[in-house]
């Protein structure tokens, strides 16, 4: 009986290790994509002469916020109003 319990435990732990390894690999791939996207965004931001206007439909506020990254506006209409001709509008949120 002891031997059977040990075998079951070793099979269970092996399966657990495989699933853990798969989740870590998936997380690593997801993180690589995010870092690549962040790099692309950062490089593209350098091409604009004015500061970008940030929009966040959840956390933004049109009446008091200035459209900066830490103080985004709520609507695209407000962002367009604040953006200079040819300016960049960055949409944030989930």
Wavefront OBJ file of the C-alpha trace (Angstrom):
o trace
v 0.000 0.000 0.000
v 2.846 2.396 0.819
v 4.454 1.816 -2.561
v 1.178 2.539 -4.373
v 0.773 5.812 -2.463
v 4.303 6.848 -3.339
v 3.703 6.094 -7.014
v 0.462 8.069 -7.039
v 2.181 10.973 -5.341
v 5.048 10.928 -7.839
v 2.604 10.825 -10.792
v 0.599 13.689 -9.317
v 3.734 15.787 -8.734
v 4.959 15.064 -12.266
v 1.664 16.223 -13.753
v 1.729 19.318 -11.544
v 5.251 20.151 -12.733
v 4.211 19.844 -16.386
v 1.239 22.180 -15.941
v 3.371 24.663 -14.012
v 6.000 24.644 -16.757
v 3.320 25.248 -19.411
v 1.919 28.226 -17.498
v 5.372 29.752 -17.036
v 6.101 29.358 -20.755
v 2.774 30.974 -21.680
v 3.449 33.868 -19.296
v 6.941 34.357 -20.710
v 5.629 34.488 -24.288
v 2.915 36.942 -23.291
v 5.473 39.128 -21.534
v 7.755 39.071 -24.621
v 4.873 40.321 -26.788
v 4.081 43.099 -24.316
v 7.715 44.225 -24.177
v 7.881 44.219 -27.979
v 4.692 46.306 -28.193
v 5.987 48.736 -25.549
v 9.210 49.164 -27.550
v 7.280 49.854 -30.763
v 5.092 52.417 -29.006
v 8.110 54.083 -27.421
v 9.897 54.345 -30.781
v 6.803 55.764 -32.479
v 6.303 58.379 -29.768
v 9.718 59.842 -30.595
v 8.568 60.811 -34.103
v 5.968 63.343 -32.886
v 7.019 66.878 -32.017
v 4.309 67.554 -29.431
v 3.438 65.542 -26.354
v 0.811 62.863 -26.955
v -2.703 63.248 -25.591
v -3.804 60.263 -23.508
v -7.400 58.989 -23.419
v -8.783 56.580 -20.826
v -12.520 55.981 -20.926
v -12.541 54.605 -17.390
v -10.046 56.751 -15.463
v -10.054 59.869 -17.647
v -11.779 63.195 -16.953
v -12.584 65.770 -19.657
v -13.249 68.807 -17.492
v -10.146 68.862 -15.286
v -7.491 66.615 -16.831
v -4.914 67.891 -19.320
v -4.463 64.718 -21.399
v -1.054 63.819 -20.005
v -0.173 60.195 -19.268
v -0.905 60.664 -15.552
v -3.991 62.813 -16.159
v -5.796 61.390 -19.224
v -8.981 62.762 -20.749
v -12.104 60.613 -20.984
v -13.263 61.036 -24.596
v -11.730 61.091 -28.056
v -13.574 64.340 -28.751
v -11.651 66.072 -25.940
v -8.368 64.498 -27.075
v -8.907 65.780 -30.628
v -9.660 69.224 -29.236
v -6.396 69.228 -27.226
v -4.155 67.633 -29.852
v -2.079 69.796 -32.130
v -2.410 69.324 -35.874
v -0.737 66.000 -36.667
v -0.462 65.173 -32.953
v -0.620 61.748 -31.398
v -3.538 60.418 -29.354
v -2.854 57.358 -27.185
v -5.842 55.284 -26.048
v -5.336 53.559 -22.713
v -7.491 51.287 -20.571
v -8.843 47.801 -20.706
l 1 2 3 4 5 6 7 8 9 10 11 12 13 14 15 16 17 18 19 20 21 22 23 24 25 26 27 28 29 30 31 32 33 34 35 36 37 38 39 40 41 42 43 44 45 46 47 48 49 50 51 52 53 54 55 56 57 58 59 60 61 62 63 64 65 66 67 68 69 70 71 72 73 74 75 76 77 78 79 80 81 82 83 84 85 86 87 88 89 90 91 92 93 94
